[in-house]
Amino acid sequence: MGSAFRLNAGVSVALVVLTLGTRHTANDTLCALLIQRLYAPYRGRWALPGGFVRAEESLSAAAVRQLRDETGIRGDRMPLEQLATYGEPGRDPRGRVISTAYLAMTPNLPAPQAGSDATAAGIWSVPELLAEQGRLAFDHRRILTDGVERARAKLENTPLATAFCAREFTVAELRRVYEVVWGTAMDPRNFHRKVTTAPGFVISTGATTTRDGGRPAKLYRAGPAQVLHPPILRPS
């Protein structure tokens, strides 16, 4: 006789949505989208957007719905990718909950509007959030940390950083995106060499600008590359 089997876990999604700055500030801070919880547990605490998956939903559909319902932002208009799954016992005081996290890193994030499960929604500085252990509800500090690490790796291996620049940009402006996301200063000459020699990463427009100050700087636009080879590695 087979042993009895009982479903003993809930399924949820969480979203790590990262951007640089806000619509009203310069791209000088790595930021994350958060909601303030309306209900227990952790009522009043800030958390990543997300919630339980409906019986008829896929995980990705639940992620898009939860993002829209809690923040008013259209997840189907941004590149959401699975980050990781979290299922340790005790991570949710209501019982066993297994959560799949999704990551998006996107420029020009719309101003969020709190939905039915939130008292507020906002865009917060990631360095400030990670500096304090108990700032976020549940295990969302860990999920946010993992999302930031994935985003940093994507800058090493893909031309994602160009999405945070104007259509035409200088290498110094591109370098600033890397410095903000990685949280470290880059050697300007070394970075310039790596960027301009990576096949298909950036393409010279033939024009120059003095908007950075000093001597005229060459303007570039994003090239056709989807993967950077060799990668632009973080300073060790």
Buried (B, 14 or more C-beta within 10 A) or exposed (E): EEEEEEEEEBBBBBBBBBBBBBEEEEBEBBBBBBBBBBEEEBEEBBBBBBBBBEEEBEBBBBBBBBBBBBBBBEBEEBEBEEBBEBEEEEBBEEEBBBBBBBBBBBBEBBEBEBBEBBEBBBBBBBEEBBEEEEBBBBBBBBBBBBBBEBBBEBBBBBBBBBBBBEEBBBBBBBBBBBBBBBBEEBEEEEBBEBBBEBEBBBEEBEEEBEEEEEEEBBBBBBBEBEEBEEBBEBEE
